[in-house]
Amino acid sequence: MPIANLYWAVPHTFAAAQRTILTDFLDDAERARAQRFAMAADRDAFITAHGVLRLALSVHGDIPAPDWRFARQPSGKPEVAGRNAGGLTFSLAHVRSMVACVVTHAGAVGIDVEEALGEPPDPALIERCCAPSERELLGALAPRERDAAFIELWTIKEAVLKALDTGSSVPFDEIECALNPPRLVRLPARDTPWAVPRVTILRPAGTHVIALAETGDDAAMPPVAVRRISGDDVLDLPAQGRAARSTVLAPR
């Protein structure tokens, strides 16, 4: 049964030599984009994210990390290009302190990663981005709990929009989510029915939240395979192949 494989990494833990290897995986356009970042932390996160994505694709697609090519759909969403793609789909997200990607043969996916700041979110942001039931949920929580819950709601919505490939055309407050367990409750009505994604929330390290959205038959979906990528993996992960898949974690 097809499975979603989620990989994450912490950019600042990579040594300079390991980051050089990741940079060598990138194509000319990616390296040019990396150099346009003014802050080193942003540049390192970009290089780590795109290098790790290529490593992850190589585990499942049997193509060397530097040889992957990408195209953009009319919506702007990136996809694997070429006849050797083998039906692989992916999604990529990063902040300065963490990167995450998901690779699968199982259809459309979306991923987002955010870092909780430990302080209450701006009430104006809650009003603009949350459905009425979400605002009620957040209003009943203590400030620290409210921050954690808001970040979870935010990451779910970002991941869902990526999985559905809507771009920014759907306002956040028209996507209704719930927590405990994390799930999508409602999408705005439209003529063509939505492929409602299954939602998984992971907290792999510290205050970071990763949300994964997968479209398909929720009852038939297996758990998500999760693996951290370290600097030591940059050379040997592609060679390890499918046997190197991580421990399978059941969704929360």
C-alpha positions as CSV (number, residue, x, y, z in Angstrom):
1,M,0.0,0.0,0.0
2,P,1.4,3.4,-0.9
3,I,2.7,5.4,2.1
4,A,3.6,9.0,2.7
5,N,7.2,9.4,3.8
6,L,8.0,12.5,5.8
7,Y,11.6,13.8,6.3
8,W,12.7,16.6,8.5
9,A,16.0,18.2,9.4
10,V,17.4,21.0,11.5
11,P,19.5,23.3,9.3
12,H,21.9,24.7,11.9
13,T,23.1,21.1,12.9
14,F,24.7,20.6,9.4
15,A,28.4,21.2,9.3
16,A,29.7,23.5,6.5
17,A,31.1,20.6,4.6
18,Q,27.8,18.8,4.7
19,R,26.0,21.9,3.6
20,T,28.4,22.1,0.7
21,I,27.4,18.7,-0.4
22,L,23.7,19.7,-0.3
23,T,24.5,22.8,-2.3
24,D,26.2,20.6,-4.9
25,F,22.9,18.7,-5.3
26,L,21.0,21.8,-6.3
27,D,20.6,23.0,-9.9
28,D,21.8,26.4,-11.1
29,A,18.5,28.1,-10.5
30,E,18.3,26.9,-6.9
31,R,21.8,27.9,-6.1
32,A,21.1,31.4,-7.6
33,R,18.0,31.6,-5.4
34,A,20.0,30.6,-2.3
35,Q,22.6,33.3,-2.9
36,R,19.8,36.0,-3.0
37,F,19.1,35.5,0.7
38,A,20.6,38.3,2.7
39,M,20.7,36.4,6.0
40,A,22.9,33.3,6.3
41,A,20.2,31.5,8.4
42,D,17.7,31.9,5.6
43,R,20.2,30.8,3.0
44,D,21.1,27.7,5.0
45,A,17.5,26.8,5.5
46,F,16.8,27.0,1.8
47,I,19.8,24.9,0.9
48,T,19.0,22.3,3.5
49,A,15.3,22.1,2.5
50,H,16.0,21.7,-1.2
51,G,19.0,19.3,-0.7
52,V,17.0,17.1,1.7
53,L,14.1,17.0,-0.8
54,R,16.4,15.7,-3.4
55,L,17.8,13.1,-1.0
56,A,14.2,12.0,-0.1
57,L,13.2,11.8,-3.8
58,S,16.3,9.6,-4.5
59,V,15.3,7.1,-1.8
60,H,12.0,6.5,-3.6
61,G,12.7,7.4,-7.2
62,D,16.1,5.7,-8.0
63,I,17.6,8.9,-9.5
64,P,20.7,10.6,-8.1
65,A,20.0,13.6,-6.0
66,P,21.5,16.2,-8.4
67,D,19.6,14.8,-11.4
68,W,16.1,15.6,-10.3
69,R,14.4,18.2,-12.5
70,F,11.3,20.2,-11.6
71,A,8.5,22.0,-13.4
72,R,5.6,24.1,-12.2
73,Q,1.9,23.4,-12.7
74,P,-0.3,26.3,-14.1
75,S,-1.1,27.1,-10.4
76,G,2.6,27.5,-9.7
77,K,2.9,24.3,-7.6
78,P,6.2,22.5,-8.2
79,E,6.3,18.9,-9.4
80,V,8.8,16.4,-10.6
81,A,9.5,16.7,-14.3
82,G,10.5,14.0,-16.8
83,R,9.4,10.5,-17.7
84,N,11.4,9.0,-14.9
85,A,9.3,10.6,-12.2
86,G,7.4,7.3,-11.5
87,G,4.3,9.0,-10.2
88,L,6.1,10.6,-7.2
89,T,4.5,13.6,-5.7
90,F,6.0,15.8,-3.0
91,S,5.6,18.9,-0.8
92,L,8.2,21.0,0.9
93,A,8.2,23.6,3.7
94,H,10.8,25.3,5.8
95,V,11.4,27.9,8.4
96,R,14.9,29.0,9.6
97,S,15.0,26.4,12.3
98,M,13.5,23.3,10.6
99,V,12.8,21.9,7.1
100,A,10.3,19.2,6.2
101,C,9.2,17.4,3.1
102,V,6.9,14.6,2.2
103,V,7.3,12.2,-0.8
104,T,4.7,9.7,-1.8
105,H,3.3,7.6,-4.7
106,A,-0.2,7.9,-3.2
107,G,-1.4,11.2,-4.7
108,A,-1.6,14.8,-3.7
109,V,0.0,15.9,-0.5
110,G,0.8,19.1,1.3
111,I,3.1,19.9,4.2
112,D,3.8,22.9,6.4
113,V,6.2,23.5,9.3
114,E,6.0,26.4,11.8
115,E,7.7,27.2,15.1
116,A,5.5,28.1,18.1
117,L,6.7,31.4,19.7
118,G,5.4,30.8,23.2
119,E,3.3,33.9,23.2
120,P,-0.4,34.5,22.4
121,P,-1.2,35.2,18.8
122,D,-2.3,38.6,17.6
123,P,-6.1,38.9,18.1
124,A,-6.4,40.6,14.7
125,L,-4.7,37.6,13.1
126,I,-7.1,35.2,14.9
127,E,-10.0,37.2,13.6
128,R,-8.8,37.3,10.1
129,C,-7.6,33.6,9.8
130,C,-9.9,31.6,12.0
131,A,-13.5,30.3,11.5
132,P,-16.0,31.1,14.3
133,S,-15.6,27.7,15.9
134,E,-11.8,28.1,15.9
135,R,-12.0,31.5,17.5
136,E,-14.3,30.0,20.2
137,L,-11.8,27.2,20.8
138,L,-8.8,29.6,21.1
139,G,-10.7,32.0,23.3
140,A,-11.3,29.2,25.9
141,L,-7.5,28.4,26.2
142,A,-4.8,29.9,28.4
143,P,-2.3,32.1,26.6
144,R,0.4,29.5,26.1
145,E,-2.1,26.8,25.1
146,R,-3.7,29.3,22.7
147,D,-0.3,29.9,20.9
148,A,0.2,26.1,20.4
149,A,-3.4,25.6,19.2
150,F,-3.2,28.5,16.8
151,I,0.0,27.2,15.3
152,E,-1.5,23.8,14.8
153,L,-4.6,25.3,13.1
154,W,-2.4,27.5,10.9
155,T,-0.1,24.6,9.8
156,I,-3.1,22.4,9.0
157,K,-4.6,25.1,6.8
158,E,-1.3,25.7,5.0
159,A,-0.9,22.0,4.4
160,V,-4.5,21.6,3.2
161,L,-4.1,24.4,0.7
162,K,-0.9,22.8,-0.7
163,A,-2.6,19.4,-1.0
164,L,-5.6,20.9,-2.8
165,D,-3.3,23.1,-4.9
166,T,-5.5,26.2,-4.4
167,G,-2.7,28.7,-4.0
168,S,-4.0,31.6,-1.9
169,S,-7.4,31.6,-3.5
170,V,-9.2,30.3,-0.4
171,P,-9.3,32.6,2.6
172,F,-8.1,31.0,5.8
173,D,-11.3,31.8,7.7
174,E,-13.3,29.7,5.2
175,I,-11.3,26.6,6.1
176,E,-12.6,25.2,9.4
177,C,-10.4,22.8,11.4
178,A,-10.6,21.1,14.7
179,L,-8.0,19.7,17.1
180,N,-7.9,16.6,19.4
181,P,-7.8,14.9,17.0
182,P,-6.5,17.2,14.3
183,R,-8.9,17.2,11.3
184,L,-10.5,19.2,8.6
185,V,-14.1,20.1,9.3
186,R,-15.2,22.2,6.4
187,L,-14.1,23.7,3.2
188,P,-15.9,26.5,1.3
189,A,-18.6,25.2,-1.1
190,R,-17.9,25.0,-4.8
191,D,-19.3,23.3,-7.9
192,T,-16.6,20.5,-8.0
193,P,-16.4,18.5,-4.7
194,W,-13.2,18.8,-2.8
195,A,-10.9,15.8,-2.2
196,V,-10.9,16.3,1.5
197,P,-7.5,15.5,2.9
198,R,-6.6,13.5,6.0
199,V,-4.6,15.6,8.4
200,T,-1.7,14.5,10.6
201,I,0.1,16.7,13.1
202,L,3.6,15.9,14.3
203,R,5.9,17.6,16.8
204,P,9.2,16.0,16.1
205,A,11.4,18.4,18.1
206,G,10.8,21.1,20.6
207,T,8.2,23.7,19.7
208,H,8.0,23.0,16.0
209,V,4.8,21.8,14.5
210,I,4.5,19.9,11.2
211,A,1.2,19.4,9.5
212,L,0.7,16.9,6.7
213,A,-2.4,16.7,4.5
214,E,-3.0,13.7,2.3
215,T,-5.9,13.3,-0.2
216,G,-7.5,9.9,-0.6
217,D,-9.6,7.3,1.3
218,D,-8.9,8.1,4.9
219,A,-9.9,4.6,6.1
220,A,-7.4,2.9,3.7
221,M,-4.4,5.2,4.4
222,P,-1.5,3.7,6.3
223,P,0.3,5.6,9.0
224,V,3.0,8.1,8.0
225,A,6.7,7.1,7.9
226,V,8.8,9.7,9.6
227,R,12.6,10.1,9.5
228,R,15.0,12.8,10.6
229,I,17.8,13.6,8.2
230,S,21.1,14.4,9.8
231,G,24.3,15.7,8.3
232,D,25.7,12.2,8.3
233,D,22.9,11.1,5.9
234,V,23.9,13.5,3.0
235,L,26.1,10.8,1.3
236,D,24.6,7.5,2.3
237,L,20.8,8.0,2.4
238,P,20.2,7.6,-1.3
239,A,22.2,4.3,-1.4
240,Q,20.3,2.9,1.6
241,G,17.1,2.9,-0.5
242,R,13.7,1.6,0.6
243,A,15.1,-0.5,3.5
244,A,16.1,2.8,5.2
245,R,12.6,4.0,5.8
246,S,12.0,5.1,9.3
247,T,9.9,3.8,12.1
248,V,6.2,4.0,11.1
249,L,4.3,6.4,13.5
250,A,0.6,6.3,13.9
251,P,-1.2,9.7,13.4
252,R,-2.0,11.5,16.6
